[in-house]
Amino acid sequence: MIPNYPNIPTDILNYINSHPAYSSVQTAKVDWDLWLAGFTTKLEPYPDFYKIFWGGSSDDTPVTKQLAEDFLKWTEKVYCEVYHVKSSGFFESQLPKVPKGIIKLPKR
C-alpha cells in the first residue's frame, strides 16, 4: 500500500491503492512477489513514477491523475509478467457496467 503523502491527493492514492499490486499488502508499498521480481529496478527508467512510489518529489510537484494512470498501466505490465496472467482485472473493473438485460443480441 502506498502511504499517504501531502503532495499526492487522497483520491489519487485511493485509485493507485485499488490496484491488486498495492491493495493486497498492509505494511509494504508493493506486493512482495513484485518487489522480489525487481520492481524498483524496472521502475528506474521512469523517473516520474518515483514521485508516486516514493511519495513525491523534491520540488513538491503534485502527482496528477494522468501520471497515476500511466504508473498503473506500467504496474499492470509488470504484474502480468510476474504472475503470468493476461490481466489483473483492474482496468476491466474500471469500465462502466451495463445492466443485465439492456443489450440483446439478435437471434440467428
C-alpha positions in Angstrom: 0.0 0.0 0.0 1.4 3.4 -0.9 1.3 5.5 2.2 -0.3 9.0 2.3 1.9 11.8 1.3 0.9 15.5 1.3 1.7 16.1 -2.4 -0.3 13.1 -3.6 -4.1 13.8 -3.4 -6.1 11.3 -1.4 -8.3 10.4 -4.4 -5.2 9.5 -6.5 -3.7 7.5 -3.6 -7.0 5.6 -3.3 -7.1 5.0 -7.0 -3.5 3.6 -7.0 -4.1 1.5 -3.9 -7.1 -0.1 -5.5 -4.8 -1.9 -8.0 -4.1 -5.6 -6.9 -0.4 -4.9 -6.8 -1.0 -2.4 -3.9 -4.3 -3.3 -2.3 -3.2 -6.8 -1.0 -0.5 -5.6 1.2 -0.6 -3.9 4.6 2.9 -2.9 5.5 4.8 -2.8 2.2 4.4 -0.4 -0.6 4.0 -3.1 -3.2 3.1 -6.8 -3.4 6.1 -8.8 -2.1 6.3 -11.0 -5.2 6.6 -7.9 -7.4 9.2 -6.5 -5.1 11.3 -9.7 -5.3 10.9 -9.6 -9.1 12.9 -6.4 -9.2 10.0 -3.8 -9.2 12.3 -0.9 -8.2 14.9 -1.8 -10.8 12.2 -1.9 -13.5 11.0 1.4 -12.3 14.3 3.2 -12.8 13.7 4.2 -16.5 10.6 6.1 -15.4 11.7 8.9 -13.1 8.3 10.5 -12.9 6.9 7.3 -11.4 9.3 7.7 -8.4 7.0 10.6 -7.4 4.3 8.1 -6.8 6.3 5.1 -5.5 8.4 7.1 -3.1 5.7 9.6 -2.1 6.6 12.7 -4.0 9.4 14.7 -5.4 11.8 17.2 -4.1 10.1 20.0 -5.9 6.7 19.2 -4.4 5.1 18.9 -7.8 1.8 17.2 -7.2 1.1 13.8 -8.7 -1.6 14.1 -11.4 -4.3 11.7 -12.3 -2.6 11.2 -15.7 0.7 10.2 -14.0 -1.1 7.8 -11.8 -2.9 6.3 -14.8 0.5 5.9 -16.6 2.0 4.4 -13.5 -0.8 1.8 -13.1 -0.5 0.9 -16.8 3.2 0.3 -16.2 2.4 -1.6 -13.0 -0.1 -3.8 -14.8 2.5 -4.9 -17.3 4.9 -5.8 -14.5 2.1 -7.5 -12.5 1.1 -9.6 -15.6 4.7 -10.6 -16.2 5.3 -11.7 -12.7 2.1 -13.6 -12.2 1.9 -15.0 -15.8 -1.6 -13.6 -16.4 -3.1 -11.6 -19.2 -4.7 -9.1 -16.9 -5.1 -8.3 -13.2 -8.7 -7.3 -13.9 -8.0 -3.8 -12.6 -8.7 -1.9 -15.8 -11.7 -4.1 -16.7 -13.2 -3.3 -13.4 -12.9 0.5 -14.3 -15.2 0.1 -17.3 -18.9 1.1 -16.9 -21.2 -1.8 -16.2 -24.2 -2.4 -18.5 -27.2 -3.6 -16.5 -28.2 -7.2 -17.3 -30.9 -7.4 -20.0 -30.3 -4.0 -21.5 -28.4 -5.4 -24.5 -30.0 -8.1 -26.5 -28.2 -10.0 -29.3 -30.4 -10.8 -32.3 -31.4 -14.5 -32.6 -30.0 -16.4 -35.5 
